[in-house]
Structure formats: C-alpha cells, structure tokens
Amino acid sequence: MKVNIISLTCCAGCVSSFLNAGDALLEILSGDFEIVYSPTFIDLKEIPEVDLSIVEGGVRTVSDEELIREVRAKSRILVALGICA
C-alpha cells in the first residue's frame, strides 16, 4: 500500500507521534506499507497517486485548500488524523 502523509496548517505533532509509535505501529501496518510522500520526512516535490493519504491539520489558507483537493484527487482513501484535522 502506497501512502502519503500530508500536513496542512498544523504543528506536525500528530504525524510525528503516529510514526513514533514504534513496534505497535509496525504490528498494525505489518503488510505492504510504503510512505512515498511526506514533506516532513521525504524530499519529494510532486504528490503521487496512492492508496491512502493521511492528513493532519486544518484547511486555513487557499494553499491548504488547493493542496487538499489535489491530495483527494490522487488518493483512493483519505484519513484525517489529529485534533485539528
């Protein structure tokens, strides 16, 4: 499963906590799971098409709105993560 991790207007704390879950996270995601896009962790400019996008943060700017629309169009499943998502 190819995965994007997207941060809108936020502190990136939710994704960092999610990825720091260690063994518990690996157990849950023990299948075919590849993070292919995450500005916090991977230097990739173009958002690829994926099976799953995990989005944290809120839509607070025009740029956020454009980004979330592009992410939705390129994702089979979209999940909002965190208290401000």
N, CA, C and O atoms as a Maestro MAE file, in Angstrom:
{
 s_m_m2io_version
 :::
 2.0.0
}

f_m_ct {
 s_m_title
 :::
 protein
 m_atom[340] {
  # First column is atom index #
  i_m_mmod_type
  r_m_x_coord
  r_m_y_coord
  r_m_z_coord
  i_m_residue_number
  s_m_chain_name
  s_m_pdb_residue_name
  s_m_pdb_atom_name
  i_m_atomic_number
  :::
  1 25 0.838 -1.165 0.000 1 A "MET " " N  " 7
  2 3 0.000 0.000 0.000 1 A "MET " " CA " 6
  3 2 0.891 1.238 0.000 1 A "MET " " C  " 6
  4 15 1.739 1.400 0.877 1 A "MET " " O  " 8
  5 25 0.697 2.096 -0.973 2 A "LYS " " N  " 7
  6 3 1.445 3.352 -1.044 2 A "LYS " " CA " 6
  7 2 0.694 4.421 -0.266 2 A "LYS " " C  " 6
  8 15 -0.525 4.558 -0.376 2 A "LYS " " O  " 8
  9 25 1.462 5.186 0.536 3 A "VAL " " N  " 7
  10 3 0.854 6.127 1.469 3 A "VAL " " CA " 6
  11 2 1.495 7.513 1.351 3 A "VAL " " C  " 6
  12 15 2.714 7.641 1.245 3 A "VAL " " O  " 8
  13 25 0.650 8.540 1.372 4 A "ASN " " N  " 7
  14 3 1.081 9.925 1.513 4 A "ASN " " CA " 6
  15 2 0.784 10.368 2.932 4 A "ASN " " C  " 6
  16 15 -0.224 9.966 3.513 4 A "ASN " " O  " 8
  17 25 1.651 11.188 3.492 5 A "ILE " " N  " 7
  18 3 1.365 11.849 4.763 5 A "ILE " " CA " 6
  19 2 1.427 13.344 4.494 5 A "ILE " " C  " 6
  20 15 2.468 13.880 4.114 5 A "ILE " " O  " 8
  21 25 0.295 14.005 4.699 6 A "ILE " " N  " 7
  22 3 0.138 15.400 4.327 6 A "ILE " " CA " 6
  23 2 -0.081 16.235 5.583 6 A "ILE " " C  " 6
  24 15 -0.865 15.856 6.454 6 A "ILE " " O  " 8
  25 25 0.601 17.359 5.679 7 A "SER " " N  " 7
  26 3 0.402 18.289 6.780 7 A "SER " " CA " 6
  27 2 -0.113 19.609 6.227 7 A "SER " " C  " 6
  28 15 0.541 20.255 5.408 7 A "SER " " O  " 8
  29 25 -1.297 19.997 6.690 8 A "LEU " " N  " 7
  30 3 -1.832 21.306 6.339 8 A "LEU " " CA " 6
  31 2 -1.365 22.282 7.411 8 A "LEU " " C  " 6
  32 15 -0.280 22.099 7.963 8 A "LEU " " O  " 8
  33 25 -2.144 23.309 7.724 9 A "THR " " N  " 7
  34 3 -1.754 24.255 8.756 9 A "THR " " CA " 6
  35 2 -1.799 23.548 10.110 9 A "THR " " C  " 6
  36 15 -2.874 23.277 10.644 9 A "THR " " O  " 8
  37 25 -0.615 23.253 10.660 10 A "CYS " " N  " 7
  38 3 -0.526 22.493 11.905 10 A "CYS " " CA " 6
  39 2 0.916 22.483 12.398 10 A "CYS " " C  " 6
  40 15 1.783 23.161 11.845 10 A "CYS " " O  " 8
  41 25 1.154 21.708 13.440 11 A "CYS " " N  " 7
  42 3 2.495 21.644 14.026 11 A "CYS " " CA " 6
  43 2 3.242 20.359 13.670 11 A "CYS " " C  " 6
  44 15 4.403 20.211 14.052 11 A "CYS " " O  " 8
  45 25 2.614 19.425 12.951 12 A "ALA " " N  " 7
  46 3 3.180 18.122 12.575 12 A "ALA " " CA " 6
  47 2 3.332 17.194 13.772 12 A "ALA " " C  " 6
  48 15 3.966 16.146 13.654 12 A "ALA " " O  " 8
  49 25 2.771 17.548 14.910 13 A "GLY " " N  " 7
  50 3 2.864 16.718 16.105 13 A "GLY " " CA " 6
  51 2 2.124 15.403 15.993 13 A "GLY " " C  " 6
  52 15 2.601 14.387 16.499 13 A "GLY " " O  " 8
  53 25 0.967 15.394 15.344 14 A "CYS " " N  " 7
  54 3 0.179 14.168 15.231 14 A "CYS " " CA " 6
  55 2 0.894 13.120 14.389 14 A "CYS " " C  " 6
  56 15 0.958 11.953 14.777 14 A "CYS " " O  " 8
  57 25 1.428 13.521 13.250 15 A "VAL " " N  " 7
  58 3 2.146 12.581 12.393 15 A "VAL " " CA " 6
  59 2 3.417 12.100 13.075 15 A "VAL " " C  " 6
  60 15 3.754 10.919 12.989 15 A "VAL " " O  " 8
  61 25 4.121 12.988 13.746 16 A "SER " " N  " 7
  62 3 5.333 12.581 14.462 16 A "SER " " CA " 6
  63 2 4.995 11.553 15.535 16 A "SER " " C  " 6
  64 15 5.704 10.557 15.677 16 A "SER " " O  " 8
  65 25 3.937 11.776 16.283 17 A "SER " " N  " 7
  66 3 3.507 10.818 17.307 17 A "SER " " CA " 6
  67 2 3.088 9.502 16.664 17 A "SER " " C  " 6
  68 15 3.407 8.426 17.171 17 A "SER " " O  " 8
  69 25 2.379 9.592 15.558 18 A "PHE " " N  " 7
  70 3 1.926 8.405 14.825 18 A "PHE " " CA " 6
  71 2 3.125 7.554 14.397 18 A "PHE " " C  " 6
  72 15 3.132 6.339 14.592 18 A "PHE " " O  " 8
  73 25 4.130 8.195 13.818 19 A "LEU " " N  " 7
  74 3 5.294 7.459 13.330 19 A "LEU " " CA " 6
  75 2 6.220 6.998 14.459 19 A "LEU " " C  " 6
  76 15 6.986 6.051 14.284 19 A "LEU " " O  " 8
  77 25 6.153 7.657 15.605 20 A "ASN " " N  " 7
  78 3 6.964 7.263 16.757 20 A "ASN " " CA " 6
  79 2 6.321 6.156 17.579 20 A "ASN " " C  " 6
  80 15 6.855 5.782 18.623 20 A "ASN " " O  " 8
  81 25 5.212 5.635 17.143 21 A "ALA " " N  " 7
  82 3 4.522 4.568 17.881 21 A "ALA " " CA " 6
  83 2 5.334 3.273 17.885 21 A "ALA " " C  " 6
  84 15 5.016 2.340 18.624 21 A "ALA " " O  " 8
  85 25 6.370 3.216 17.068 22 A "GLY " " N  " 7
  86 3 7.311 2.094 17.092 22 A "GLY " " CA " 6
  87 2 6.706 0.744 16.773 22 A "GLY " " C  " 6
  88 15 6.012 0.587 15.768 22 A "GLY " " O  " 8
  89 25 6.967 -0.231 17.629 23 A "ASP " " N  " 7
  90 3 6.544 -1.608 17.399 23 A "ASP " " CA " 6
  91 2 5.030 -1.746 17.267 23 A "ASP " " C  " 6
  92 15 4.550 -2.554 16.472 23 A "ASP " " O  " 8
  93 25 4.284 -0.973 18.030 24 A "ALA " " N  " 7
  94 3 2.828 -1.040 17.949 24 A "ALA " " CA " 6
  95 2 2.352 -0.654 16.547 24 A "ALA " " C  " 6
  96 15 1.456 -1.290 15.994 24 A "ALA " " O  " 8
  97 25 2.949 0.377 15.987 25 A "LEU " " N  " 7
  98 3 2.589 0.801 14.637 25 A "LEU " " CA " 6
  99 2 3.000 -0.252 13.615 25 A "LEU " " C  " 6
  100 15 2.241 -0.552 12.694 25 A "LEU " " O  " 8
  101 25 4.180 -0.805 13.770 26 A "LEU " " N  " 7
  102 3 4.643 -1.843 12.839 26 A "LEU " " CA " 6
  103 2 3.727 -3.058 12.858 26 A "LEU " " C  " 6
  104 15 3.492 -3.679 11.822 26 A "LEU " " O  " 8
  105 25 3.216 -3.392 14.018 27 A "GLU " " N  " 7
  106 3 2.306 -4.528 14.136 27 A "GLU " " CA " 6
  107 2 1.012 -4.268 13.366 27 A "GLU " " C  " 6
  108 15 0.497 -5.150 12.679 27 A "GLU " " O  " 8
  109 25 0.499 -3.050 13.494 28 A "ILE " " N  " 7
  110 3 -0.735 -2.683 12.797 28 A "ILE " " CA " 6
  111 2 -0.518 -2.643 11.291 28 A "ILE " " C  " 6
  112 15 -1.380 -3.067 10.521 28 A "ILE " " O  " 8
  113 25 0.631 -2.137 10.876 29 A "LEU " " N  " 7
  114 3 0.921 -1.932 9.457 29 A "LEU " " CA " 6
  115 2 1.879 -2.974 8.911 29 A "LEU " " C  " 6
  116 15 2.711 -2.667 8.057 29 A "LEU " " O  " 8
  117 25 1.770 -4.185 9.389 30 A "SER " " N  " 7
  118 3 2.753 -5.210 9.051 30 A "SER " " CA " 6
  119 2 2.670 -5.692 7.603 30 A "SER " " C  " 6
  120 15 3.482 -6.517 7.184 30 A "SER " " O  " 8
  121 25 1.735 -5.208 6.861 31 A "GLY " " N  " 7
  122 3 1.639 -5.604 5.461 31 A "GLY " " CA " 6
  123 2 2.504 -4.743 4.571 31 A "GLY " " C  " 6
  124 15 3.511 -4.187 5.008 31 A "GLY " " O  " 8
  125 25 2.106 -4.641 3.338 32 A "ASP " " N  " 7
  126 3 2.813 -3.855 2.330 32 A "ASP " " CA " 6
  127 2 2.461 -2.381 2.535 32 A "ASP " " C  " 6
  128 15 1.403 -1.934 2.091 32 A "ASP " " O  " 8
  129 25 3.330 -1.625 3.197 33 A "PHE " " N  " 7
  130 3 3.071 -0.241 3.579 33 A "PHE " " CA " 6
  131 2 4.303 0.579 3.256 33 A "PHE " " C  " 6
  132 15 5.359 0.375 3.855 33 A "PHE " " O  " 8
  133 25 4.182 1.508 2.312 34 A "GLU " " N  " 7
  134 3 5.323 2.321 1.892 34 A "GLU " " CA " 6
  135 2 4.927 3.794 1.884 34 A "GLU " " C  " 6
  136 15 4.032 4.197 1.141 34 A "GLU " " O  " 8
  137 25 5.592 4.589 2.705 35 A "ILE " " N  " 7
  138 3 5.351 6.035 2.689 35 A "ILE " " CA " 6
  139 2 6.115 6.604 1.498 35 A "ILE " " C  " 6
  140 15 7.344 6.550 1.452 35 A "ILE " " O  " 8
  141 25 5.378 7.148 0.540 36 A "VAL " " N  " 7
  142 3 6.013 7.652 -0.687 36 A "VAL " " CA " 6
  143 2 6.064 9.176 -0.741 36 A "VAL " " C  " 6
  144 15 6.793 9.744 -1.554 36 A "VAL " " O  " 8
  145 25 5.288 9.842 0.125 37 A "TYR " " N  " 7
  146 3 5.299 11.304 0.149 37 A "TYR " " CA " 6
  147 2 5.010 11.793 1.563 37 A "TYR " " C  " 6
  148 15 4.018 11.396 2.176 37 A "TYR " " O  " 8
  149 25 5.867 12.642 2.067 38 A "SER " " N  " 7
  150 3 5.680 13.301 3.355 38 A "SER " " CA " 6
  151 2 6.699 14.433 3.445 38 A "SER " " C  " 6
  152 15 7.881 14.175 3.671 38 A "SER " " O  " 8
  153 25 6.266 15.676 3.273 39 A "PRO " " N  " 7
  154 3 7.220 16.787 3.321 39 A "PRO " " CA " 6
  155 2 8.031 16.838 4.616 39 A "PRO " " C  " 6
  156 15 9.147 17.359 4.624 39 A "PRO " " O  " 8
  157 25 7.487 16.307 5.705 40 A "THR " " N  " 7
  158 3 8.194 16.298 6.979 40 A "THR " " CA " 6
  159 2 9.384 15.344 6.951 40 A "THR " " C  " 6
  160 15 10.387 15.590 7.621 40 A "THR " " O  " 8
  161 25 9.283 14.247 6.176 41 A "PHE " " N  " 7
  162 3 10.292 13.194 6.217 41 A "PHE " " CA " 6
  163 2 10.948 12.862 4.881 41 A "PHE " " C  " 6
  164 15 12.023 12.265 4.854 41 A "PHE " " O  " 8
  165 25 10.312 13.243 3.772 42 A "ILE " " N  " 7
  166 3 10.814 12.864 2.442 42 A "ILE " " CA " 6
  167 2 10.850 14.105 1.553 42 A "ILE " " C  " 6
  168 15 9.871 14.849 1.501 42 A "ILE " " O  " 8
  169 25 11.949 14.341 0.859 43 A "ASP " " N  " 7
  170 3 12.077 15.486 -0.036 43 A "ASP " " CA " 6
  171 2 11.586 15.102 -1.430 43 A "ASP " " C  " 6
  172 15 12.365 14.678 -2.284 43 A "ASP " " O  " 8
  173 25 10.291 15.256 -1.639 44 A "LEU " " N  " 7
  174 3 9.664 14.954 -2.918 44 A "LEU " " CA " 6
  175 2 8.704 16.094 -3.213 44 A "LEU " " C  " 6
  176 15 7.878 16.438 -2.367 44 A "LEU " " O  " 8
  177 25 8.798 16.679 -4.382 45 A "LYS " " N  " 7
  178 3 8.006 17.870 -4.702 45 A "LYS " " CA " 6
  179 2 6.615 17.554 -5.241 45 A "LYS " " C  " 6
  180 15 5.668 18.295 -4.977 45 A "LYS " " O  " 8
  181 25 6.483 16.487 -5.977 46 A "GLU " " N  " 7
  182 3 5.234 16.124 -6.631 46 A "GLU " " CA " 6
  183 2 4.457 15.123 -5.778 46 A "GLU " " C  " 6
  184 15 5.027 14.138 -5.308 46 A "GLU " " O  " 8
  185 25 3.175 15.365 -5.575 47 A "ILE " " N  " 7
  186 3 2.342 14.447 -4.810 47 A "ILE " " CA " 6
  187 2 1.935 13.288 -5.719 47 A "ILE " " C  " 6
  188 15 1.277 13.508 -6.736 47 A "ILE " " O  " 8
  189 25 2.318 12.052 -5.369 48 A "PRO " " N  " 7
  190 3 1.995 10.907 -6.222 48 A "PRO " " CA " 6
  191 2 0.588 10.358 -5.945 48 A "PRO " " C  " 6
  192 15 -0.011 10.661 -4.913 48 A "PRO " " O  " 8
  193 25 0.077 9.559 -6.865 49 A "GLU " " N  " 7
  194 3 -1.177 8.850 -6.634 49 A "GLU " " CA " 6
  195 2 -0.887 7.690 -5.696 49 A "GLU " " C  " 6
  196 15 0.113 6.988 -5.845 49 A "GLU " " O  " 8
  197 25 -1.785 7.494 -4.718 50 A "VAL " " N  " 7
  198 3 -1.562 6.490 -3.682 50 A "VAL " " CA " 6
  199 2 -2.860 5.795 -3.304 50 A "VAL " " C  " 6
  200 15 -3.953 6.192 -3.707 50 A "VAL " " O  " 8
  201 25 -2.693 4.731 -2.505 51 A "ASP " " N  " 7
  202 3 -3.846 4.030 -1.956 51 A "ASP " " CA " 6
  203 2 -4.444 4.785 -0.778 51 A "ASP " " C  " 6
  204 15 -5.663 4.827 -0.614 51 A "ASP " " O  " 8
  205 25 -3.572 5.390 0.052 52 A "LEU " " N  " 7
  206 3 -4.003 6.022 1.287 52 A "LEU " " CA " 6
  207 2 -3.259 7.332 1.522 52 A "LEU " " C  " 6
  208 15 -2.036 7.390 1.395 52 A "LEU " " O  " 8
  209 25 -3.999 8.375 1.864 53 A "SER " " N  " 7
  210 3 -3.393 9.623 2.320 53 A "SER " " CA " 6
  211 2 -3.855 9.879 3.741 53 A "SER " " C  " 6
  212 15 -5.045 9.814 4.049 53 A "SER " " O  " 8
  213 25 -2.885 10.173 4.606 54 A "ILE " " N  " 7
  214 3 -3.158 10.548 5.983 54 A "ILE " " CA " 6
  215 2 -2.904 12.046 6.075 54 A "ILE " " C  " 6
  216 15 -1.806 12.516 5.774 54 A "ILE " " O  " 8
  217 25 -3.922 12.795 6.492 55 A "VAL " " N  " 7
  218 3 -3.841 14.251 6.506 55 A "VAL " " CA " 6
  219 2 -3.996 14.759 7.931 55 A "VAL " " C  " 6
  220 15 -4.930 14.382 8.638 55 A "VAL " " O  " 8
  221 25 -3.073 15.618 8.345 56 A "GLU " " N  " 7
  222 3 -3.208 16.292 9.641 56 A "GLU " " CA " 6
  223 2 -3.292 17.781 9.402 56 A "GLU " " C  " 6
  224 15 -2.808 18.291 8.392 56 A "GLU " " O  " 8
  225 25 -3.912 18.476 10.341 57 A "GLY " " N  " 7
  226 3 -4.021 19.916 10.231 57 A "GLY " " CA " 6
  227 2 -5.344 20.354 9.654 57 A "GLY " " C  " 6
  228 15 -6.169 19.537 9.243 57 A "GLY " " O  " 8
  229 25 -5.529 21.655 9.630 58 A "GLY " " N  " 7
  230 3 -6.773 22.225 9.144 58 A "GLY " " CA " 6
  231 2 -6.582 23.001 7.862 58 A "GLY " " C  " 6
  232 15 -5.480 23.447 7.544 58 A "GLY " " O  " 8
  233 25 -7.674 23.155 7.130 59 A "VAL " " N  " 7
  234 3 -7.673 23.951 5.904 59 A "VAL " " CA " 6
  235 2 -7.916 25.394 6.324 59 A "VAL " " C  " 6
  236 15 -9.043 25.777 6.637 59 A "VAL " " O  " 8
  237 25 -6.852 26.191 6.327 60 A "ARG " " N  " 7
  238 3 -6.954 27.575 6.813 60 A "ARG " " CA " 6
  239 2 -6.543 28.602 5.762 60 A "ARG " " C  " 6
  240 15 -6.762 29.800 5.943 60 A "ARG " " O  " 8
  241 25 -5.949 28.135 4.665 61 A "THR " " N  " 7
  242 3 -5.488 29.060 3.627 61 A "THR " " CA " 6
  243 2 -5.928 28.546 2.258 61 A "THR " " C  " 6
  244 15 -6.337 27.394 2.115 61 A "THR " " O  " 8
  245 25 -5.837 29.406 1.273 62 A "VAL " " N  " 7
  246 3 -6.128 28.994 -0.106 62 A "VAL " " CA " 6
  247 2 -5.164 27.890 -0.527 62 A "VAL " " C  " 6
  248 15 -5.552 26.946 -1.215 62 A "VAL " " O  " 8
  249 25 -3.920 28.014 -0.115 63 A "SER " " N  " 7
  250 3 -2.912 26.993 -0.428 63 A "SER " " CA " 6
  251 2 -3.287 25.640 0.179 63 A "SER " " C  " 6
  252 15 -3.138 24.607 -0.474 63 A "SER " " O  " 8
  253 25 -3.772 25.639 1.422 64 A "ASP " " N  " 7
  254 3 -4.237 24.401 2.059 64 A "ASP " " CA " 6
  255 2 -5.384 23.782 1.272 64 A "ASP " " C  " 6
  256 15 -5.423 22.570 1.062 64 A "ASP " " O  " 8
  257 25 -6.315 24.624 0.839 65 A "GLU " " N  " 7
  258 3 -7.472 24.126 0.082 65 A "GLU " " CA " 6
  259 2 -7.026 23.503 -1.241 65 A "GLU " " C  " 6
  260 15 -7.507 22.434 -1.616 65 A "GLU " " O  " 8
  261 25 -6.126 24.157 -1.937 66 A "GLU " " N  " 7
  262 3 -5.616 23.609 -3.208 66 A "GLU " " CA " 6
  263 2 -4.907 22.282 -2.964 66 A "GLU " " C  " 6
  264 15 -5.077 21.333 -3.729 66 A "GLU " " O  " 8
  265 25 -4.116 22.219 -1.903 67 A "LEU " " N  " 7
  266 3 -3.385 21.002 -1.585 67 A "LEU " " CA " 6
  267 2 -4.330 19.852 -1.256 67 A "LEU " " C  " 6
  268 15 -4.150 18.747 -1.768 67 A "LEU " " O  " 8
  269 25 -5.332 20.090 -0.411 68 A "ILE " " N  " 7
  270 3 -6.226 19.003 -0.019 68 A "ILE " " CA " 6
  271 2 -7.057 18.519 -1.208 68 A "ILE " " C  " 6
  272 15 -7.374 17.332 -1.296 68 A "ILE " " O  " 8
  273 25 -7.403 19.407 -2.102 69 A "ARG " " N  " 7
  274 3 -8.133 18.981 -3.315 69 A "ARG " " CA " 6
  275 2 -7.249 18.088 -4.199 69 A "ARG " " C  " 6
  276 15 -7.716 17.085 -4.739 69 A "ARG " " O  " 8
  277 25 -5.980 18.458 -4.337 70 A "GLU " " N  " 7
  278 3 -5.057 17.623 -5.121 70 A "GLU " " CA " 6
  279 2 -4.852 16.263 -4.443 70 A "GLU " " C  " 6
  280 15 -4.863 15.226 -5.107 70 A "GLU " " O  " 8
  281 25 -4.669 16.273 -3.138 71 A "VAL " " N  " 7
  282 3 -4.469 15.028 -2.387 71 A "VAL " " CA " 6
  283 2 -5.693 14.124 -2.534 71 A "VAL " " C  " 6
  284 15 -5.553 12.926 -2.781 71 A "VAL " " O  " 8
  285 25 -6.886 14.692 -2.383 72 A "ARG " " N  " 7
  286 3 -8.124 13.894 -2.512 72 A "ARG " " CA " 6
  287 2 -8.211 13.269 -3.896 72 A "ARG " " C  " 6
  288 15 -8.583 12.103 -4.026 72 A "ARG " " O  " 8
  289 25 -7.874 14.022 -4.922 73 A "ALA " " N  " 7
  290 3 -7.947 13.523 -6.301 73 A "ALA " " CA " 6
  291 2 -6.950 12.396 -6.552 73 A "ALA " " C  " 6
  292 15 -7.184 11.555 -7.420 73 A "ALA " " O  " 8
  293 25 -5.841 12.363 -5.809 74 A "LYS " " N  " 7
  294 3 -4.786 11.379 -6.040 74 A "LYS " " CA " 6
  295 2 -4.792 10.237 -5.018 74 A "LYS " " C  " 6
  296 15 -3.858 9.435 -4.985 74 A "LYS " " O  " 8
  297 25 -5.843 10.157 -4.181 75 A "SER " " N  " 7
  298 3 -5.883 9.154 -3.121 75 A "SER " " CA " 6
  299 2 -7.134 8.291 -3.225 75 A "SER " " C  " 6
  300 15 -8.242 8.793 -3.415 75 A "SER " " O  " 8
  301 25 -6.934 6.985 -3.096 76 A "ARG " " N  " 7
  302 3 -8.083 6.084 -3.069 76 A "ARG " " CA " 6
  303 2 -8.841 6.256 -1.755 76 A "ARG " " C  " 6
  304 15 -10.071 6.277 -1.742 76 A "ARG " " O  " 8
  305 25 -8.097 6.380 -0.644 77 A "ILE " " N  " 7
  306 3 -8.669 6.570 0.694 77 A "ILE " " CA " 6
  307 2 -7.984 7.776 1.312 77 A "ILE " " C  " 6
  308 15 -6.770 7.937 1.184 77 A "ILE " " O  " 8
  309 25 -8.755 8.627 1.985 78 A "LEU " " N  " 7
  310 3 -8.207 9.785 2.685 78 A "LEU " " CA " 6
  311 2 -8.648 9.713 4.151 78 A "LEU " " C  " 6
  312 15 -9.835 9.563 4.441 78 A "LEU " " O  " 8
  313 25 -7.688 9.820 5.065 79 A "VAL " " N  " 7
  314 3 -7.967 9.772 6.504 79 A "VAL " " CA " 6
  315 2 -7.471 11.043 7.154 79 A "VAL " " C  " 6
  316 15 -6.321 11.438 6.959 79 A "VAL " " O  " 8
  317 25 -8.341 11.693 7.936 80 A "ALA " " N  " 7
  318 3 -7.947 12.865 8.719 80 A "ALA " " CA " 6
  319 2 -7.434 12.373 10.061 80 A "ALA " " C  " 6
  320 15 -8.088 11.568 10.724 80 A "ALA " " O  " 8
  321 25 -6.252 12.860 10.464 81 A "LEU " " N  " 7
  322 3 -5.613 12.423 11.699 81 A "LEU " " CA " 6
  323 2 -5.390 13.624 12.616 81 A "LEU " " C  " 6
  324 15 -4.880 14.655 12.178 81 A "LEU " " O  " 8
  325 25 -5.763 13.496 13.862 82 A "GLY " " N  " 7
  326 3 -5.452 14.515 14.848 82 A "GLY " " CA " 6
  327 2 -6.615 15.416 15.190 82 A "GLY " " C  " 6
  328 15 -7.657 15.403 14.534 82 A "GLY " " O  " 8
  329 25 -6.415 16.190 16.224 83 A "ILE " " N  " 7
  330 3 -7.479 17.017 16.770 83 A "ILE " " CA " 6
  331 2 -7.838 18.193 15.863 83 A "ILE " " C  " 6
  332 15 -8.980 18.653 15.899 83 A "ILE " " O  " 8
  333 25 -6.923 18.687 15.067 84 A "CYS " " N  " 7
  334 3 -7.241 19.839 14.208 84 A "CYS " " CA " 6
  335 2 -7.505 19.441 12.757 84 A "CYS " " C  " 6
  336 15 -7.642 20.310 11.896 84 A "CYS " " O  " 8
  337 25 -7.575 18.168 12.482 85 A "ALA " " N  " 7
  338 3 -7.760 17.694 11.092 85 A "ALA " " CA " 6
  339 2 -9.191 17.871 10.614 85 A "ALA " " C  " 6
  340 15 -9.508 17.525 9.476 85 A "ALA " " O  " 8
  :::
 }
 m_bond[339] {
  # First column is bond index #
  i_m_from
  i_m_to
  i_m_order
  :::
  1 1 2 1
  2 2 3 1
  3 3 4 2
  4 3 5 1
  5 5 6 1
  6 6 7 1
  7 7 8 2
  8 7 9 1
  9 9 10 1
  10 10 11 1
  11 11 12 2
  12 11 13 1
  13 13 14 1
  14 14 15 1
  15 15 16 2
  16 15 17 1
  17 17 18 1
  18 18 19 1
  19 19 20 2
  20 19 21 1
  21 21 22 1
  22 22 23 1
  23 23 24 2
  24 23 25 1
  25 25 26 1
  26 26 27 1
  27 27 28 2
  28 27 29 1
  29 29 30 1
  30 30 31 1
  31 31 32 2
  32 31 33 1
  33 33 34 1
  34 34 35 1
  35 35 36 2
  36 35 37 1
  37 37 38 1
  38 38 39 1
  39 39 40 2
  40 39 41 1
  41 41 42 1
  42 42 43 1
  43 43 44 2
  44 43 45 1
  45 45 46 1
  46 46 47 1
  47 47 48 2
  48 47 49 1
  49 49 50 1
  50 50 51 1
  51 51 52 2
  52 51 53 1
  53 53 54 1
  54 54 55 1
  55 55 56 2
  56 55 57 1
  57 57 58 1
  58 58 59 1
  59 59 60 2
  60 59 61 1
  61 61 62 1
  62 62 63 1
  63 63 64 2
  64 63 65 1
  65 65 66 1
  66 66 67 1
  67 67 68 2
  68 67 69 1
  69 69 70 1
  70 70 71 1
  71 71 72 2
  72 71 73 1
  73 73 74 1
  74 74 75 1
  75 75 76 2
  76 75 77 1
  77 77 78 1
  78 78 79 1
  79 79 80 2
  80 79 81 1
  81 81 82 1
  82 82 83 1
  83 83 84 2
  84 83 85 1
  85 85 86 1
  86 86 87 1
  87 87 88 2
  88 87 89 1
  89 89 90 1
  90 90 91 1
  91 91 92 2
  92 91 93 1
  93 93 94 1
  94 94 95 1
  95 95 96 2
  96 95 97 1
  97 97 98 1
  98 98 99 1
  99 99 100 2
  100 99 101 1
  101 101 102 1
  102 102 103 1
  103 103 104 2
  104 103 105 1
  105 105 106 1
  106 106 107 1
  107 107 108 2
  108 107 109 1
  109 109 110 1
  110 110 111 1
  111 111 112 2
  112 111 113 1
  113 113 114 1
  114 114 115 1
  115 115 116 2
  116 115 117 1
  117 117 118 1
  118 118 119 1
  119 119 120 2
  120 119 121 1
  121 121 122 1
  122 122 123 1
  123 123 124 2
  124 123 125 1
  125 125 126 1
  126 126 127 1
  127 127 128 2
  128 127 129 1
  129 129 130 1
  130 130 131 1
  131 131 132 2
  132 131 133 1
  133 133 134 1
  134 134 135 1
  135 135 136 2
  136 135 137 1
  137 137 138 1
  138 138 139 1
  139 139 140 2
  140 139 141 1
  141 141 142 1
  142 142 143 1
  143 143 144 2
  144 143 145 1
  145 145 146 1
  146 146 147 1
  147 147 148 2
  148 147 149 1
  149 149 150 1
  150 150 151 1
  151 151 152 2
  152 151 153 1
  153 153 154 1
  154 154 155 1
  155 155 156 2
  156 155 157 1
  157 157 158 1
  158 158 159 1
  159 159 160 2
  160 159 161 1
  161 161 162 1
  162 162 163 1
  163 163 164 2
  164 163 165 1
  165 165 166 1
  166 166 167 1
  167 167 168 2
  168 167 169 1
  169 169 170 1
  170 170 171 1
  171 171 172 2
  172 171 173 1
  173 173 174 1
  174 174 175 1
  175 175 176 2
  176 175 177 1
  177 177 178 1
  178 178 179 1
  179 179 180 2
  180 179 181 1
  181 181 182 1
  182 182 183 1
  183 183 184 2
  184 183 185 1
  185 185 186 1
  186 186 187 1
  187 187 188 2
  188 187 189 1
  189 189 190 1
  190 190 191 1
  191 191 192 2
  192 191 193 1
  193 193 194 1
  194 194 195 1
  195 195 196 2
  196 195 197 1
  197 197 198 1
  198 198 199 1
  199 199 200 2
  200 199 201 1
  201 201 202 1
  202 202 203 1
  203 203 204 2
  204 203 205 1
  205 205 206 1
  206 206 207 1
  207 207 208 2
  208 207 209 1
  209 209 210 1
  210 210 211 1
  211 211 212 2
  212 211 213 1
  213 213 214 1
  214 214 215 1
  215 215 216 2
  216 215 217 1
  217 217 218 1
  218 218 219 1
  219 219 220 2
  220 219 221 1
  221 221 222 1
  222 222 223 1
  223 223 224 2
  224 223 225 1
  225 225 226 1
  226 226 227 1
  227 227 228 2
  228 227 229 1
  229 229 230 1
  230 230 231 1
  231 231 232 2
  232 231 233 1
  233 233 234 1
  234 234 235 1
  235 235 236 2
  236 235 237 1
  237 237 238 1
  238 238 239 1
  239 239 240 2
  240 239 241 1
  241 241 242 1
  242 242 243 1
  243 243 244 2
  244 243 245 1
  245 245 246 1
  246 246 247 1
  247 247 248 2
  248 247 249 1
  249 249 250 1
  250 250 251 1
  251 251 252 2
  252 251 253 1
  253 253 254 1
  254 254 255 1
  255 255 256 2
  256 255 257 1
  257 257 258 1
  258 258 259 1
  259 259 260 2
  260 259 261 1
  261 261 262 1
  262 262 263 1
  263 263 264 2
  264 263 265 1
  265 265 266 1
  266 266 267 1
  267 267 268 2
  268 267 269 1
  269 269 270 1
  270 270 271 1
  271 271 272 2
  272 271 273 1
  273 273 274 1
  274 274 275 1
  275 275 276 2
  276 275 277 1
  277 277 278 1
  278 278 279 1
  279 279 280 2
  280 279 281 1
  281 281 282 1
  282 282 283 1
  283 283 284 2
  284 283 285 1
  285 285 286 1
  286 286 287 1
  287 287 288 2
  288 287 289 1
  289 289 290 1
  290 290 291 1
  291 291 292 2
  292 291 293 1
  293 293 294 1
  294 294 295 1
  295 295 296 2
  296 295 297 1
  297 297 298 1
  298 298 299 1
  299 299 300 2
  300 299 301 1
  301 301 302 1
  302 302 303 1
  303 303 304 2
  304 303 305 1
  305 305 306 1
  306 306 307 1
  307 307 308 2
  308 307 309 1
  309 309 310 1
  310 310 311 1
  311 311 312 2
  312 311 313 1
  313 313 314 1
  314 314 315 1
  315 315 316 2
  316 315 317 1
  317 317 318 1
  318 318 319 1
  319 319 320 2
  320 319 321 1
  321 321 322 1
  322 322 323 1
  323 323 324 2
  324 323 325 1
  325 325 326 1
  326 326 327 1
  327 327 328 2
  328 327 329 1
  329 329 330 1
  330 330 331 1
  331 331 332 2
  332 331 333 1
  333 333 334 1
  334 334 335 1
  335 335 336 2
  336 335 337 1
  337 337 338 1
  338 338 339 1
  339 339 340 2
  :::
 }
}
